[in-house]
Amino acid sequence: MRAGLWPGGLRGPLVGWLYLSVAAIGGLVSGATVLQNLDRSSAGIFFLAQGYLAFVLLFDVGLYVTGVREIAFAFARPVSGSAGRRALVVASRFANARSFGVLALLVAAILLGGSLALVEGARLREQLAALLISCLVGIPSLIAFNHQAALEGTGRYHLDRLSATAGTALNSGLISVAALASHDLLVVSACWIGAVIAVSVLKFIVLRASVPRASFIGRPSIRDLRSALRRSGSIFAVQLGGVMTKGVQFPIISATQGVAGIGPYIFAVRIAGTIDSAIAVLGGAQRATFVHHISGGRLQEARTLALTTVGLVGVLAAIAFLLFGFALPALARRFAPGLPLDGAPFLIIAADMAILCVAGTMSLFVIASGRNPFARIVLLNGAVSILAVSALTPRFGMAGAATGQMLATLFVSGWFNSLEFAKTIRGLKRGVDGGEI
């Protein structure tokens, strides 16, 4: 594909795909290693912690997405002064606001650690252990958002993805070695936490190397928090609804089917999520360019970029559905017959993944244009998903959970995202941007 076919250029997506290729292979290897070398209960706790991480990262309260947009707009704004300096000032303000989320997670981790020493009952202890691990992983993950948003917002998305690629390779390698050598949940979890800390440090080093004046790590500021929340509130509502839709199945399955049986299902969902993220790189890599086009008055270029990206996402989502739904289970049975993937409804998960790929990319461009009409519909989607998964899981098990989530996404938010994307495209064609950025 020639760069001219894609107005935003290919460097960002290519590096993003490198990252997701490493993440996909690493996740497949490390996940399979955990499933085969830890007992089913320990593996279930480890995968449940990964499922809970999406809930834990809600402590970001929408600051990452809003921060990227605000940093990109400050970087592209045609006024006097240093664009890079203006962007870093904005980035540091969002980092200061995010510090409150980091502190809240630290307090939560301390309370969960104390609770583990006091409570009785195997099921409750398993849930608390999974939450504790996810909180400890979430702390450096939120800190890494500071550096990630600054790199992406100032047009250095490829540098962020390169650093993330190295960190992901380290993460997968440490988890695999720990599972093979120790067969112990504590050791495997410690390696996961350590690798995420290493990723945060690496992103900061890359940021300092590319933007020497960048030195922020986030200092709590009530004023910065209030200012950021005014911009990110609607984004947080969208993220909350998204986590309700995607993540609610994990606690429901573990509560009704037990932690020991959830590992294979979450493993399959993680692979689907990695594929979804790989395709989403197309949109994420072009977000800052899309904002730059709009802020510079190049609305037709922004329209072309959005349409081209969504079209490519649709094609790749269809291919991914076929590969994940049919090829992956066959390969697993052929080359890893001992891998416990029973109960994972690959076709249903694949269909949900394809819908999310396209709908998510559409919403990304709508939000980047300055509008966010998704807060209520995504919350409604989450509520419908909870009801559907709760009703279907006790009767149909993991297939019921996957079906409930897919139906909610298809009939609530899928059509709405398409409608709002069409409105944005029509507005750009008429020469009207999405609104106040």
Secondary structure, 3 states (H helix, E strand, C coil): CCHHHCCCCCHHHHHHHHHHHHHHHHHHHHHHHHHHHCCHHHHHHHHHHHHHHHHHHHHHCCHHHHHHHHHHHHHHCCCCCCHHHHHHHHHHHHHHHHHHHHHHHHHHHHHHHHHHCCCCCHHHHHHHHHHHHHHHHHHHHHHHHHHHHHHHHCCCHHHHHHHHHHHHHHHHHHHHHHHHHHCCHHHHHHHHHHHHHHHHHHHHHHHHHHCCCCCCCCCCCHHHHHHHHHHHHHHHHHHHHHHHHHHCHHHHHHHHHCHHHCHHHHHHHHHHHHHHHHHHHHHHHHHHHHHHHHHCCCHHHHHHHHHHHHHHHHHHHHHHHHHHHHHHHHHHHHHCCCCCCCCCCHHHHHHHHHHHHHHHHHHHHHHHCCCCCCHHHHHHHHHHHHHHHHHHHHHHCHHHHHHHHHHHHHHHHHHHHHHHHHHHHHHHHCCCCCCCC
